Amino acid sequence: MSHWSIDEAEELYGVKRWSAGYFSIGENGNIQVNADHRRPDVKIDLKEVIDEMVAEGIQFPAVIRFHDVLRSQVEILNETFRNTIQQANFQGQYVGVYPVKVNQMREVVEEIVDAGEPYNYGLEAGSKPELMAVMAYNENPEALTVLNGYKDEDYLTLALLGRRLGRKIIVVVEKFSELEMLVALSQKLNIEPMIGLRSKMMVKSQGKWASSSGERAKFGLSIAEILNAIEYLKKHDMLHCAKLLHYHIGSQISDIRKIKEAVTEGARLYAKLVQMGVPMEYLDIGGGLGIDYDGTSSTTDSSRNYSTDEYIADVVYGVKQICDLEEVPHPNLVSESGRAITAYHSMVVTNVVGEIKATGTQFDISPSDGEHVLVSNMRELVGERTLHPQERYNDAASFKESAFEAFKLGVLDLPEMAKIDVMYWQILTEIHQSLDHDNFVIQELEDLDNTLASQYLGNFSVFQSAADTWAIGQLLPIVPISRLNEKPTVRASIADITCDSDGKISKFIEGTQVSENIPLHKLKKDEPYHIGMFLTGAYQDVMGDMHNLFGRLTEVHIFAHDEADGDFYIEEIVPGNSAARVLETMQYNTDYMAKVVKKAVDKQIRKGNIAPREGVRWTDFYEKCLEGSTYLRTEK
């Protein structure tokens, strides 16, 4: 085995750079999980978690949730705001809300509500179903419920029901017609609402979610519309119901300067409204707190050039400065930092079920009588070391192209074409191995890294478990779970098991760069190789579709416990979708399907084509598959 150190593995995969301290590489070469920020000495070996899952009969792929990470992120956000507010002598409080759209899973919402209860940490909803869930789970009378998104009469009536139940539910007005509807309903039901006004910001964000801000933003009121809303509330003697100003400039803001600009604009607008006599109590700065997915601490779409501490300090001190200058009371601060809360706690683990090699297969390339000159010419290049690499590459490419044309014309037979193909890939491999990659500058040859890379076949669906990698090119860290004390010698991208050419991942963190493939370990026969896709807790958990009818994954919920074996225990296993469940979602009647198949088997039994006992086995097998997983079954 070539010498390889844990430091080299860390340099390659950048675990410490993107994991915010929650993950690291252990001396045994396995990924370690530091799940609880209050107990840094409690470390969980992820390989031991996977071994216990296998022992429990859990098949891969699977989602692993570390609930202690979720709780830690809630605590860190709230305590950092509290400490910064105290240090700044800021007169308002922090009363944040978790936007459930980021991850609506019940277990996630329950954990966040429980962890946030001491801080009066609330919830945010953006639709009627989300509001119905929030009303059931946010029972803290001191915590806010913030309602965003476009609203109809039922949505607003549910909000007023919440007010009747004594909840601090704030309806954020996205367009003027909502305000008219809300005022009419509140008068009809004799229930006073808490009203928020969402401002269209003049500050323009950047990146994938830039359209959330600016004058052409989908949501919010212009300054003129805000002033009209204030006059409308005055007219109906409801100005005292205006409690909150909200703005949002986008998700995953990578540049702290944009956040500072937005804070300045939002705080100034808040102060001016208070000076006009609007009894605002809350300033909701929306989302945008980014995650450093690639570990570069930069302004790329998958990173951020600031820390959580810096973000919070800029918010608190920025709002304080504007309010002091305008001589208005400091507001209570609200943020909707869902990505920062949830991203780290969840990961997808899949087993690699095969390798698709670019270099072809084994084939006898020895000379044969009367072989075509193109075959002979290509063979002369095999093992040829005297030619310059570029000349050798050009010759091989020319022979391959000529051979292809000759094959189409019927000049070459199949064995000759197979020999040329095998020798061509052998030559490219030899050229690549001979290059001095530190000093070579010929682009064609440098691209051999990608040309010769394998594809590792992962037992999962990109469309179900990593939708954003396909839809918007989101970068997610991908790292082997074990063997990190061994040198990875195979460059590979990851292909999924869907029958779609887009079902692959071809953007990877390699050092501080983004590569089309990444070094992974050579697969060993009869030894599972598991890879982890990290930081999937925000959006990826809930955005997947059922392309090829691959359903939701089995979930394993982990808690750290320093008195348990391995410092962890599996608290809950949530089975993934069965094939029957997925089919029924798509309006198939699985009982009818089973009957049709049984009827077809019975017909073959009557004809004598299938023995009765064999027919029973086939019927049972079909029904067993209906109740089984939609993914490949690789464990016996």
TORZA-756209 format. One record per residue (C-alpha): residue number from 1; x, y, z; chain. Coordinates in steps of 0.05 Angstrom, whole numbers, plus 5000, padded with zeros to 4 digits. Each point is the difference from the previous one (the first is absolute). Last residue first. Layout:
N
NODE  nr   c1   c2   c3 kette
NODE NUM    X    Y    Z     A
...
***
This chain:
636
NODE  nr   c1   c2   c3 kette
NODE 636 4434 4776 5032     A
NODE 635 5019 5073 4995     A
NODE 634 4999 5029 4930     A
NODE 633 4926 5013 4991     A
NODE 632 4996 5055 4948     A
NODE 631 4951 5056 5015     A
NODE 630 4924 5000 4997     A
NODE 629 4997 4963 5067     A
NODE 628 4955 4941 5012     A
NODE 627 4925 4992 5008     A
NODE 626 4987 4995 4925     A
NODE 625 5061 4955 4993     A
NODE 624 4970 4951 5051     A
NODE 623 4935 4998 4959     A
NODE 622 5039 4982 4937     A
NODE 621 5040 4947 5038     A
NODE 620 4937 4969 5030     A
NODE 619 4969 4993 4931     A
NODE 618 5064 4970 4972     A
NODE 617 5006 4950 5058     A
NODE 616 4927 4979 4993     A
NODE 615 5011 4988 4926     A
NODE 614 5061 4957 5014     A
NODE 613 4957 4957 5047     A
NODE 612 4947 4992 4946     A
NODE 611 5049 4982 4944     A
NODE 610 5003 5051 4944     A
NODE 609 4988 4987 4925     A
NODE 608 4945 4949 5014     A
NODE 607 4946 5041 4967     A
NODE 606 4963 5004 5067     A
NODE 605 5064 5024 5033     A
NODE 604 5010 5053 4946     A
NODE 603 4930 5027 5014     A
NODE 602 5014 5000 5075     A
NODE 601 5062 5044 4988     A
NODE 600 4959 5050 4959     A
NODE 599 4946 5002 5054     A
NODE 598 5053 5011 5053     A
NODE 597 5029 5058 4959     A
NODE 596 4931 5031 4992     A
NODE 595 4984 4990 5074     A
NODE 594 5065 5034 5021     A
NODE 593 4985 5059 4955     A
NODE 592 4929 5007 5028     A
NODE 591 5027 5001 5071     A
NODE 590 5053 5051 4977     A
NODE 589 4948 5049 4973     A
NODE 588 5044 5052 4965     A
NODE 587 4983 5073 5011     A
NODE 586 5072 5027 5000     A
NODE 585 5001 5002 5075     A
NODE 584 4976 4927 4997     A
NODE 583 5063 4983 4961     A
NODE 582 5045 5033 5053     A
NODE 581 4965 4964 5057     A
NODE 580 5003 4933 4964     A
NODE 579 5074 5007 4986     A
NODE 578 5011 5013 5074     A
NODE 577 5016 5069 5024     A
NODE 576 5056 5006 5051     A
NODE 575 4994 4974 5071     A
NODE 574 5009 5049 5057     A
NODE 573 5050 4972 5050     A
NODE 572 5002 5034 5068     A
NODE 571 5047 5015 5058     A
NODE 570 5062 4965 4972     A
NODE 569 5051 5007 5056     A
NODE 568 5066 5037 5006     A
NODE 567 5065 5004 5039     A
NODE 566 5027 4937 4966     A
NODE 565 4965 4956 5051     A
NODE 564 4955 5045 5042     A
NODE 563 5023 5040 5061     A
NODE 562 5024 5061 4960     A
NODE 561 4933 5006 4965     A
NODE 560 4995 5035 4932     A
NODE 559 4932 4991 4965     A
NODE 558 4989 4970 4932     A
NODE 557 4937 4997 4957     A
NODE 556 5002 4951 4942     A
NODE 555 4958 5015 4940     A
NODE 554 4980 4952 4945     A
NODE 553 5001 5035 4933     A
NODE 552 4940 5031 4964     A
NODE 551 4979 4966 4936     A
NODE 550 5032 4981 4934     A
NODE 549 4943 4999 4950     A
NODE 548 5046 5011 4940     A
NODE 547 4998 5074 5021     A
NODE 546 4963 5004 5066     A
NODE 545 5017 5072 5018     A
NODE 544 5046 5027 5054     A
NODE 543 4988 5069 5032     A
NODE 542 4991 4980 5072     A
NODE 541 5067 4975 5026     A
NODE 540 5038 5041 4948     A
NODE 539 4970 5065 5027     A
NODE 538 5049 5010 5057     A
NODE 537 5023 4936 5035     A
NODE 536 5046 4978 4942     A
NODE 535 5064 5026 5030     A
NODE 534 5039 4935 4984     A
NODE 533 4998 4947 4946     A
NODE 532 5034 4940 5030     A
NODE 531 5034 4943 4965     A
NODE 530 4998 4927 5018     A
NODE 529 5044 4945 4971     A
NODE 528 4977 4930 5018     A
NODE 527 5053 4945 4999     A
NODE 526 4983 4938 4959     A
NODE 525 5051 5018 4946     A
NODE 524 5038 5063 5016     A
NODE 523 4986 5066 4965     A
NODE 522 5060 5045 4988     A
NODE 521 4994 5062 5043     A
NODE 520 4975 5067 4977     A
NODE 519 5036 5059 4967     A
NODE 518 4950 5053 4976     A
NODE 517 4963 5016 4936     A
NODE 516 4977 5062 4963     A
NODE 515 5041 5043 5047     A
NODE 514 4985 5061 5044     A
NODE 513 5063 5028 5032     A
NODE 512 5023 5013 5072     A
NODE 511 5022 4928 5011     A
NODE 510 4955 4959 4955     A
NODE 509 4927 5017 5012     A
NODE 508 4959 4964 4948     A
NODE 507 4955 5017 4942     A
NODE 506 4981 4942 4954     A
NODE 505 4942 4968 5035     A
NODE 504 4957 4954 4957     A
NODE 503 4929 4986 4979     A
NODE 502 5000 5048 4941     A
NODE 501 5008 4940 4953     A
NODE 500 4935 4972 5026     A
NODE 499 4988 4926 5013     A
NODE 498 5005 5011 5075     A
NODE 497 5054 4961 5038     A
NODE 496 5043 5061 5018     A
NODE 495 5067 5019 4970     A
NODE 494 5056 5028 5042     A
NODE 493 5065 5028 4970     A
NODE 492 5065 4963 5005     A
NODE 491 5075 5006 5006     A
NODE 490 5027 4935 5028     A
NODE 489 5061 4999 5045     A
NODE 488 4975 5022 5068     A
NODE 487 5059 4994 5049     A
NODE 486 4979 4963 5063     A
NODE 485 4989 5033 5067     A
NODE 484 4933 5024 4973     A
NODE 483 4979 4927 4996     A
NODE 482 4931 5019 5028     A
NODE 481 4938 5042 4987     A
NODE 480 5023 5022 4931     A
NODE 479 4987 5074 4988     A
NODE 478 4950 5041 4960     A
NODE 477 4990 5074 5017     A
NODE 476 4939 5030 4966     A
NODE 475 5005 5051 4944     A
NODE 474 4934 5026 4972     A
NODE 473 4997 4997 4924     A
NODE 472 4930 5029 4996     A
NODE 471 4955 4942 4983     A
NODE 470 5047 4940 5002     A
NODE 469 5039 5015 5063     A
NODE 468 4936 5031 5027     A
NODE 467 4962 4934 4998     A
NODE 466 5049 4963 5044     A
NODE 465 4960 4943 5030     A
NODE 464 4942 4986 4953     A
NODE 463 5025 5026 4934     A
NODE 462 5071 4976 5014     A
NODE 461 4973 4930 5010     A
NODE 460 5038 4950 5043     A
NODE 459 5043 4937 4997     A
NODE 458 5063 5035 4976     A
NODE 457 5034 4977 4936     A
NODE 456 5072 5025 5001     A
NODE 455 5017 5031 4933     A
NODE 454 5072 4994 4979     A
NODE 453 5045 5057 4979     A
NODE 452 5042 4992 4937     A
NODE 451 4972 5060 4962     A
NODE 450 4996 5043 5062     A
NODE 449 5073 4993 5020     A
NODE 448 5017 4998 4926     A
NODE 447 4981 5074 4997     A
NODE 446 5073 5017 5016     A
NODE 445 5018 4967 4935     A
NODE 444 4954 5044 4957     A
NODE 443 5020 5062 5040     A
NODE 442 5075 4995 4988     A
NODE 441 5029 5034 5062     A
NODE 440 5042 4946 5034     A
NODE 439 5042 5024 5058     A
NODE 438 4966 4973 5063     A
NODE 437 4966 4945 4962     A
NODE 436 5065 4968 4977     A
NODE 435 4968 4952 4951     A
NODE 434 5020 4927 4994     A
NODE 433 4937 4972 5034     A
NODE 432 4955 5039 4952     A
NODE 431 5037 4975 4939     A
NODE 430 4995 4928 5024     A
NODE 429 4925 5007 5013     A
NODE 428 4989 5031 4932     A
NODE 427 5038 4942 4968     A
NODE 426 4958 4948 5036     A
NODE 425 4937 5036 4980     A
NODE 424 5020 4996 4926     A
NODE 423 5023 4928 5007     A
NODE 422 4931 4978 5024     A
NODE 421 4963 5038 4945     A
NODE 420 5048 4976 4945     A
NODE 419 4993 4928 5023     A
NODE 418 4923 5005 5002     A
NODE 417 4999 5029 4930     A
NODE 416 5042 4942 4975     A
NODE 415 4956 4949 5034     A
NODE 414 4937 5032 4969     A
NODE 413 5024 5002 4928     A
NODE 412 5033 5060 4967     A
NODE 411 4986 5020 4928     A
NODE 410 4924 5001 5008     A
NODE 409 4992 5073 4982     A
NODE 408 4980 5018 5072     A
NODE 407 5060 4960 5025     A
NODE 406 5047 5040 4955     A
NODE 405 4972 5066 5027     A
NODE 404 5011 4976 5072     A
NODE 403 5070 4975 4983     A
NODE 402 5018 5068 4971     A
NODE 401 4978 5035 5064     A
NODE 400 5039 4951 5044     A
NODE 399 5062 5006 4957     A
NODE 398 4997 5076 5004     A
NODE 397 4990 4999 5076     A
NODE 396 5059 4953 5009     A
NODE 395 5044 5042 4956     A
NODE 394 4982 5065 5036     A
NODE 393 5012 4968 5068     A
NODE 392 5068 4975 4979     A
NODE 391 5019 5068 4973     A
NODE 390 4977 5035 5064     A
NODE 389 5036 4950 5044     A
NODE 388 5066 5010 4961     A
NODE 387 5020 4934 4968     A
NODE 386 5053 4957 5032     A
NODE 385 4955 4964 5050     A
NODE 384 4961 4953 4954     A
NODE 383 4966 4948 5046     A
NODE 382 4940 4995 4953     A
NODE 381 5013 5046 4941     A
NODE 380 5021 4942 4955     A
NODE 379 4933 4967 5015     A
NODE 378 4962 5059 4970     A
NODE 377 5039 4994 4935     A
NODE 376 4987 4925 4996     A
NODE 375 4925 5009 5011     A
NODE 374 4998 5056 4948     A
NODE 373 5038 4954 4952     A
NODE 372 4943 4951 5000     A
NODE 371 5013 4929 5025     A
NODE 370 5020 4948 4949     A
NODE 369 5023 4948 5050     A
NODE 368 4987 5020 5072     A
NODE 367 5041 5042 5048     A
NODE 366 4986 4996 5075     A
NODE 365 4947 5048 5027     A
NODE 364 4962 4949 5043     A
NODE 363 4947 5039 5038     A
NODE 362 4992 5026 5071     A
NODE 361 4949 5056 5007     A
NODE 360 4994 5074 4985     A
NODE 359 5042 5056 5026     A
NODE 358 4941 5044 5020     A
NODE 357 4982 4952 5056     A
NODE 356 4930 4995 5027     A
NODE 355 5007 4977 5072     A
NODE 354 4950 4963 5043     A
NODE 353 4953 4999 5059     A
NODE 352 5027 5058 5040     A
NODE 351 4961 5005 5065     A
NODE 350 4962 5062 5017     A
NODE 349 4998 5045 5061     A
NODE 348 4959 5064 4997     A
NODE 347 5013 5053 5053     A
NODE 346 4960 5042 5049     A
NODE 345 5019 5046 5057     A
NODE 344 5044 5050 4964     A
NODE 343 4948 5033 4956     A
NODE 342 4945 5011 5052     A
NODE 341 5012 5064 5040     A
NODE 340 5044 5037 4950     A
NODE 339 4950 4986 4944     A
NODE 338 4941 5022 5042     A
NODE 337 5027 5069 5020     A
NODE 336 4934 5037 5005     A
NODE 335 5021 5060 5041     A
NODE 334 4961 5044 5049     A
NODE 333 5027 5058 5040     A
NODE 332 4960 5037 5052     A
NODE 331 5004 5073 4981     A
NODE 330 5045 5054 5030     A
NODE 329 4962 5062 5019     A
NODE 328 5004 5060 4953     A
NODE 327 5051 5057 5001     A
NODE 326 5015 4998 4924     A
NODE 325 5075 4996 5014     A
NODE 324 4987 4950 5056     A
NODE 323 4955 4958 4956     A
NODE 322 5052 4999 4944     A
NODE 321 5057 4981 5047     A
NODE 320 4960 4947 5036     A
NODE 319 4978 4966 4935     A
NODE 318 5072 4995 4976     A
NODE 317 5027 4978 5068     A
NODE 316 4950 4942 5005     A
NODE 315 5003 4978 4927     A
NODE 314 5075 5008 4991     A
NODE 313 5012 4963 5065     A
NODE 312 4955 4943 4979     A
NODE 311 5035 4991 4933     A
NODE 310 5069 5005 5032     A
NODE 309 4983 4946 5051     A
NODE 308 4971 4955 4946     A
NODE 307 5065 5007 4962     A
NODE 306 5014 5038 4936     A
NODE 305 5022 4990 4928     A
NODE 304 4946 4950 4982     A
NODE 303 5001 4937 4957     A
NODE 302 4962 4962 4947     A
NODE 301 4982 5059 4955     A
NODE 300 5073 5024 5002     A
NODE 299 5014 5059 5045     A
NODE 298 5056 4966 5038     A
NODE 297 5012 4963 5065     A
NODE 296 5027 4941 4958     A
NODE 295 4967 4944 5038     A
NODE 294 4957 4976 4941     A
NODE 293 4933 5000 5035     A
NODE 292 5014 5062 5042     A
NODE 291 4928 5011 5022     A
NODE 290 4966 5067 4993     A
NODE 289 4956 5044 5044     A
NODE 288 4951 5024 4948     A
NODE 287 4933 5000 5035     A
NODE 286 4953 5055 5021     A
NODE 285 5022 5063 5035     A
NODE 284 4936 5005 5041     A
NODE 283 4997 5065 5038     A
NODE 282 4951 4997 5057     A
NODE 281 4963 5049 5045     A
NODE 280 4969 5049 4950     A
NODE 279 4950 5050 5028     A
NODE 278 4993 5041 4936     A
NODE 277 5004 5073 5023     A
NODE 276 5036 5030 4940     A
NODE 275 5066 4997 5039     A
NODE 274 4988 4925 5007     A
NODE 273 4994 4994 4924     A
NODE 272 5064 5039 4991     A
NODE 271 5037 4955 5048     A
NODE 270 4977 4936 4965     A
NODE 269 5020 5028 4932     A
NODE 268 5069 5017 5027     A
NODE 267 5008 4932 5032     A
NODE 266 4982 4965 4935     A
NODE 265 5047 5042 4958     A
NODE 264 5059 4993 5048     A
NODE 263 4987 4926 5011     A
NODE 262 4996 4988 4925     A
NODE 261 5067 5035 4988     A
NODE 260 5033 4960 5055     A
NODE 259 4973 4934 4972     A
NODE 258 5025 5018 4931     A
NODE 257 5069 5016 5029     A
NODE 256 5001 4932 5035     A
NODE 255 5006 4965 4932     A
NODE 254 4975 4928 4992     A
NODE 253 4926 5010 5012     A
NODE 252 4971 4929 5002     A
NODE 251 4927 5019 4991     A
NODE 250 4976 5068 4976     A
NODE 249 4988 5073 5015     A
NODE 248 4945 4993 5052     A
NODE 247 4963 5056 5034     A
NODE 246 4949 5004 5056     A
NODE 245 4973 5057 5041     A
NODE 244 4958 4979 5060     A
NODE 243 4946 5023 5047     A
NODE 242 4946 5035 4960     A
NODE 241 4938 4985 5043     A
NODE 240 5002 5070 5032     A
NODE 239 4983 5028 4931     A
NODE 238 4933 4966 5004     A
NODE 237 4951 5058 5003     A
NODE 236 4972 4982 4931     A
NODE 235 5025 5064 4967     A
NODE 234 5065 4995 5038     A
NODE 233 5010 4930 4972     A
NODE 232 4988 5025 4929     A
NODE 231 5048 5058 5011     A
NODE 230 5054 4952 5023     A
NODE 229 4987 4955 4940     A
NODE 228 5006 5059 4953     A
NODE 227 5068 5017 5031     A
NODE 226 5022 4928 4990     A
NODE 225 4975 5002 4928     A
NODE 224 5041 5062 4986     A
NODE 223 5061 4967 5031     A
NODE 222 4990 4940 4955     A
NODE 221 4967 4940 5029     A
NODE 220 5025 4929 5003     A
NODE 219 5008 4935 4961     A
NODE 218 5022 4981 4930     A
NODE 217 5059 5048 4997     A
NODE 216 5004 5046 4940     A
NODE 215 5021 5061 5042     A
NODE 214 5058 4962 5031     A
NODE 213 5003 4937 5041     A
NODE 212 4979 4928 4995     A
NODE 211 5025 4999 4927     A
NODE 210 5071 4994 5027     A
NODE 209 4987 4929 5022     A
NODE 208 5054 4964 4959     A
NODE 207 5054 5052 5015     A
NODE 206 4994 5074 5015     A
NODE 205 4955 5046 5041     A
NODE 204 4972 5066 4977     A
NODE 203 4989 5054 5053     A
NODE 202 4937 5039 4982     A
NODE 201 4961 4954 5045     A
NODE 200 4927 4983 4988     A
NODE 199 4972 5009 5070     A
NODE 198 4957 4950 5036     A
NODE 197 4949 5029 5049     A
NODE 196 4981 4962 5063     A
NODE 195 4933 4999 5033     A
NODE 194 4978 4972 5067     A
NODE 193 4926 4987 4992     A
NODE 192 4942 5024 5044     A
NODE 191 4942 4952 5001     A
NODE 190 4928 5024 4993     A
NODE 189 4984 4946 4950     A
NODE 188 4972 5047 4947     A
NODE 187 5048 5056 5019     A
NODE 186 5059 4953 4996     A
NODE 185 4975 4972 4934     A
NODE 184 4993 5069 4967     A
NODE 183 5068 5022 5025     A
NODE 182 5033 4936 4974     A
NODE 181 4967 5005 4931     A
NODE 180 5022 5072 4991     A
NODE 179 5070 4983 5024     A
NODE 178 5005 4942 4952     A
NODE 177 4980 5045 4943     A
NODE 176 5061 5044 5014     A
NODE 175 5051 4946 4985     A
NODE 174 5049 4961 5044     A
NODE 173 4968 5016 5067     A
NODE 172 5035 4963 5056     A
NODE 171 4948 4970 5047     A
NODE 170 5030 4997 5070     A
NODE 169 4977 4945 5047     A
NODE 168 5017 5011 5073     A
NODE 167 4953 4946 5024     A
NODE 166 4942 5010 5049     A
NODE 165 4953 4948 4970     A
NODE 164 4958 5056 4969     A
NODE 163 5064 5024 4966     A
NODE 162 5010 4931 4971     A
NODE 161 4928 5001 4975     A
NODE 160 5018 5066 4967     A
NODE 159 5057 4966 4963     A
NODE 158 4954 4944 4978     A
NODE 157 4952 5053 4973     A
NODE 156 5058 5031 4961     A
NODE 155 5018 4934 4966     A
NODE 154 4926 4985 4987     A
NODE 153 4990 5069 4968     A
NODE 152 5060 4992 4953     A
NODE 151 5073 5014 5012     A
NODE 150 5064 5010 4960     A
NODE 149 5062 4982 5039     A
NODE 148 5022 5018 5070     A
NODE 147 4970 4987 5069     A
NODE 146 5043 5011 5061     A
NODE 145 4984 4961 5063     A
NODE 144 5034 5033 5059     A
NODE 143 5018 4967 5066     A
NODE 142 4972 5027 5066     A
NODE 141 4937 4957 4999     A
NODE 140 5042 4937 4988     A
NODE 139 4952 4951 4965     A
NODE 138 5038 4998 4934     A
NODE 137 4985 4928 4979     A
NODE 136 4926 4999 4982     A
NODE 135 4996 5070 4972     A
NODE 134 5064 4987 4961     A
NODE 133 4971 4939 4966     A
NODE 132 4938 5037 4977     A
NODE 131 5043 5059 4979     A
NODE 130 5043 4953 4957     A
NODE 129 4938 4972 4967     A
NODE 128 4975 5071 4986     A
NODE 127 5065 5025 4971     A
NODE 126 5062 5040 5018     A
NODE 125 5009 4984 5074     A
NODE 124 5051 5026 5050     A
NODE 123 5013 4970 5068     A
NODE 122 5020 5025 5068     A
NODE 121 5061 5004 5047     A
NODE 120 4977 5022 5069     A
NODE 119 5072 4990 5022     A
NODE 118 4987 4945 5051     A
NODE 117 4953 4967 4949     A
NODE 116 5050 4998 4943     A
NODE 115 5026 4930 5012     A
NODE 114 4929 4973 5005     A
NODE 113 4975 5039 4940     A
NODE 112 5062 4979 4959     A
NODE 111 4992 4927 5019     A
NODE 110 4926 4999 4984     A
NODE 109 5012 5034 4932     A
NODE 108 5053 4949 4982     A
NODE 107 4958 4940 5021     A
NODE 106 4941 5027 4961     A
NODE 105 5039 5007 4936     A
NODE 104 4985 5070 4971     A
NODE 103 5072 5015 4982     A
NODE 102 5017 5068 4969     A
NODE 101 4925 5015 4992     A
NODE 100 4995 4999 5077     A
NODE  99 5030 5069 5006     A
NODE  98 5029 5001 5071     A
NODE  97 4983 5063 5038     A
NODE  96 5044 5048 5040     A
NODE  95 4982 5041 5061     A
NODE  94 5063 5041 5014     A
NODE  93 4987 5055 5051     A
NODE  92 5001 5076 4995     A
NODE  91 5040 5049 5041     A
NODE  90 5068 4988 4969     A
NODE  89 5055 5012 5052     A
NODE  88 5048 4974 4946     A
NODE  87 5029 4947 5046     A
NODE  86 4930 4978 5022     A
NODE  85 4974 4996 4928     A
NODE  84 5063 4961 4980     A
NODE  83 4990 4950 5056     A
NODE  82 4927 4990 4984     A
NODE  81 5012 4993 4925     A
NODE  80 5056 4950 5012     A
NODE  79 4956 4962 5049     A
NODE  78 4944 4994 4950     A
NODE  77 5042 4978 4941     A
NODE  76 5043 4952 5041     A
NODE  75 4940 4969 5035     A
NODE  74 4962 4986 4936     A
NODE  73 5063 4973 4966     A
NODE  72 5015 4955 5059     A
NODE  71 4929 4972 5000     A
NODE  70 5006 4979 4927     A
NODE  69 5069 4971 5012     A
NODE  68 4973 4960 5059     A
NODE  67 4946 4973 4954     A
NODE  66 5051 4966 4956     A
NODE  65 4959 4976 4941     A
NODE  64 5023 4943 4955     A
NODE  63 4964 4992 4934     A
NODE  62 5005 4932 4968     A
NODE  61 5022 4967 4936     A
NODE  60 5008 4946 5023     A
NODE  59 4966 4943 5036     A
NODE  58 4986 4997 5074     A
NODE  57 5005 4929 5026     A
NODE  56 5016 5020 5071     A
NODE  55 5071 4973 4992     A
NODE  54 5008 5044 4938     A
NODE  53 4977 5061 5040     A
NODE  52 5049 4981 5056     A
NODE  51 5057 4997 4949     A
NODE  50 4979 5067 4972     A
NODE  49 5002 5033 5068     A
NODE  48 5068 4968 5014     A
NODE  47 5025 5029 4934     A
NODE  46 4975 5068 5022     A
NODE  45 5044 4998 5062     A
NODE  44 4965 5045 5050     A
NODE  43 5040 5050 5042     A
NODE  42 4982 5025 5070     A
NODE  41 5059 5044 5021     A
NODE  40 4968 5063 4971     A
NODE  39 4941 4996 5048     A
NODE  38 4963 5067 4996     A
NODE  37 5006 5002 4924     A
NODE  36 4965 4933 4996     A
NODE  35 5008 4959 4936     A
NODE  34 5075 4993 4993     A
NODE  33 4995 4947 4946     A
NODE  32 5063 4961 4979     A
NODE  31 5012 4977 4929     A
NODE  30 5044 4937 4999     A
NODE  29 5074 4997 4984     A
NODE  28 5020 4969 5067     A
NODE  27 5031 5067 5020     A
NODE  26 4932 5031 4994     A
NODE  25 4979 5047 4944     A
NODE  24 4955 5057 5023     A
NODE  23 4926 5020 5002     A
NODE  22 4959 5049 5042     A
NODE  21 5053 5054 5004     A
NODE  20 4967 5047 4950     A
NODE  19 5003 4944 4948     A
NODE  18 5026 5038 4939     A
NODE  17 5073 5013 5016     A
NODE  16 5010 4942 5048     A
NODE  15 4979 4950 4947     A
NODE  14 5044 5029 4945     A
NODE  13 4999 4936 4957     A
NODE  12 5071 5004 4973     A
NODE  11 5035 5039 5056     A
NODE  10 4965 4957 5052     A
NODE   9 5023 4936 4965     A
NODE   8 5070 5028 4998     A
NODE   7 4998 5016 5074     A
NODE   6 4975 4929 5014     A
NODE   5 5063 4974 4967     A
NODE   4 5016 4958 4939     A
NODE   3 5061 4959 4983     A
NODE   2 4986 4954 4942     A
NODE   1 4973 4931 5018     A
***
